[in-house]
Amino acid sequence: MLRYLTPAKIGLLALIELYVADAVPIDAILPVLNFISSHLLDCDLISGKDATTHSGRWTRAENVMGLVVSVSETKAELRRMAARGVRPPSGCIRIARKSPFGQFVRRARLEFTKLRFQDTSQLWKAFVRYRQPTAGRWRRRNPHHGRLSFDAVLMTGRGAHQWGDNTEGLAVVAYGDMMLVSDNDAALPVSTDDVENLLEFQIEQIQRYGSRVPVHIRKQFQSMLDDCHIVPSLAHYLHFSDAWRAGDYTTSLDYLHRYFDYTLKNRDQLFYQYALMNLGILQSDFGCHKEALATMLETVSTARENRDLTCLNFALSWFFHFGRAHPHLVRELESSSVLGSGTETLAFLRANAREARMWMLLSAALLSEAKLGLAGGGSVPRAWGRMVRSSQLIVERNLKTMMGSQLSMNITLWDRLGVSCLSQMTCEVFLRCHTETSMFEDELQISCRLAGILAGRGRYDDAFAQLEDLGADPLRAYKPCRYWHVYRGLLKVRRDLHRGSLEAAERLLADLLQVGPDDMDPDLVFIVDSLHVEALTRRGDLDGAFAKLERLIAALRDRDVSLRIRLLLGKAHLLDYVGRPEKAFTMVVRATGMAWRARLLPLLWQAIGALANILNQLGEFAAAARLLVAVLPRCLEVDVDFPIATLYNLLADALMGQAGEEEDAVGEEDAVGGGGGGAAAASQKERVMEYMIKAHEALDSALGHYAAVEDVEKQCEMLAKKATLMRAMGNLELADHYAAEYLVLRRNAAQVARNA
């Protein structure tokens, strides 16, 4: 395999020579320039994705004109040359030395002068083979060119009658079987430079999008590597990246050592910190967190010694995110080392990134500051300001790969403020407009968030379809595949719990609990634990549920404020389940205050619902109803069916409590008045009926929302309440109808549970 020159590059040189000699027709200049530039540069000037749009055509025209200007003098340059007395060139187009064409021609000439005779002969044979499929067509258009016209030596020998009829035999000896048949299926020769460019491209794609190399491309590329006498060192790094994404720890570690052993041997220890950084990331991804922490500490020290600001900033950014995911491992480290706390690390990163003009790191630091502030219950306007500054950087510096992180933060903020329609819209905007320029992990996480929004509305089939639309090829990587399976399993567990299929839900939970918290995303870990608590509660194991909640509260004491609020509300729900909701009054008030200060509006409405439940138990029905009527419209904006149904259920209880109070008052007046009626008594009876009708409407709404999420237990509870209410109102026929629906629903749920 040659170092640089190939038959294809010789063809490009021929095209450049034709263009310089002004032999290209005017209407073919732009296609020829585009063809040459698309093989010399990293982009195609015409066949882009946006080539059909107005902006795409304008950008294409600008790029082509830029190349034209780089290889020929403009009118202004010609005038300046005439003013200096320099005669303009005539008969040909001159190529600027620093233009892409000029650099290509100079390097091709330099590489050709370095070739040995045998390499030159090999290149010529490869070029002849490269042209052979079109040789017949060329001879039909030029009859005076014979079969051996490609070789001047053979033509001269035949013309001078030196070899005569033996010329064909000599040609076969020199060029082999390609003189006898058209070898269209033979592999085209490539150079080591081409292989290295392909390696760099594949590694860039893996690092940018987080996916693996497709199987068919990997096989084709491996056949190229087999022809190399010396395997480029980047091939080891490509194998490391692919094995890492595939989840093969042993193979990836082996190739990592191969690559950096070669690099350190030839580059005088300049890349030692990058070897450590890659090793630390690898160890972290495969669950060796303590080893990764020690490796990254050494990376920071080495990068500081070598004054490598890029490596240092990346390592510090990794430390921040690692500390957020595993705070128990870095808690002592932050106080005893020079790393400092997370806030100090982000401030240092932001200052360094701005000074070094590392705009992507600066944008990531701003988003991390916003996320850290929201997690601690900080100011929403301040976090929004950080996000706006990050968005401005992304737009000004064209940081397309940061759109996933930016829009994920927007989704988090809209969810926090309880505006579900904007969350869904942001998810759809990213999936429709930014997936091709973003990391696949961003696409996966946002797709999962959209699936979660759909599942919260009871659209389980749409949620699973959203996950299936991701395709099989991107999920060949180990971490995204594991994340996808875990999230899909969580949706199944949620649906099975609502349907009453406890055995199926517990089987899935047993598999999810075996993954371990260190091998799973922290947000998913909390969801798994929450579903486990709910499964224990539905099974009736209240002691196990209480113990699990206490462990979670102790472990997450210093974590995200939203998680702490959810745990407090979960404990209040357990106390209500055992019939002692008033014992949760203090924690519910605390959760309400925390949610209000942090502007966690969806959790605020749930906390107020828990407070209204306590008021119902204490007999304060009017106060509970006022609270619920005030928050229900805002909770409807969140558009999550289960909390909405819970609030309607509590409102029905409050209204029935008020109806009971009015009925007791009517009974007392009848007793005092000796059974005599009156206008006041009639008015009170009308209010009793009005409360019952409103309670029935609230139960209807609650039943509809519980049915949307397929919660069988709650649907049965609502039907039982409606049957009791109809019997109290004297409508026995409708009461029997609701009772029959109750029995049918129970029977169908038992059948579903047996089939699960």
Secondary structure, 3 states (H helix, E strand, C coil): CCCCCCHHHHHHHHHHHHHHCCCCCHHHHHHHHHHHHHHHCCCCCCCCCCCCCHHHHHHHHHHHHHHHHHHCCCHHHHHHHHHCCCCCCCCCCCCCCCCHHHHHHHHHHHHHHHCCHHHHHHHHHHHHHHHHHHHHHHHHHCCCCCCCCCCHHHHHHHHCCCCHHHHHHHHHHHHHHHHCCCCCCCCCCCCHHHHHHHHHHHHHHHHHHCCCCCHHHHHHHHHHHHCCCCCCHHHHHHHHHHHHHHCCHHHHHHHHHHHHHHHHHHHCCCCHHHHHHHHHHHHHHCCCHHHHHHHHHHHHHHHHHHCCHHHHHHHHHHHHHHHHHCHHHHHHHHHHCCCCCHHHHHHHHHHHHHHHCCHHHHHHHHHHHHHHHHHCCCCHHHHHHHHHHHHHHHHHHCCHHHHHHHHHHHHHHHHHHCCHHHHHHHHHHHHHHCHHHCCHHHHHHHHHHHHHHHHHCCCHHHHHHHHHCCCCCHHHCHHHHHHHHHHHHHHHHHHHHHHCCHHHHHHHHHHHHCCCHHHCCHHHHHHHHHHHHHHHHHHCCHHHHHHHHHHHHHHCCCCCHHHHHHHHHHHHHHHHHCCCHHHHHHHHHHHHHHHHHHCCHHHHHHHHHHHHHHHHHCCCHHHHHHHHHHHHHHHHHHCCHHHHHHHHHHHHHHHHHHHHHHHHHHHHHHHHCCCCCCHHHHHHHHHHHHHHHHHHHHHHHHHHHHHHCCCHHHHHHHHHHHHHHHHHHCCHHHHHHHHHHHHHHHHHHHHHHHHC
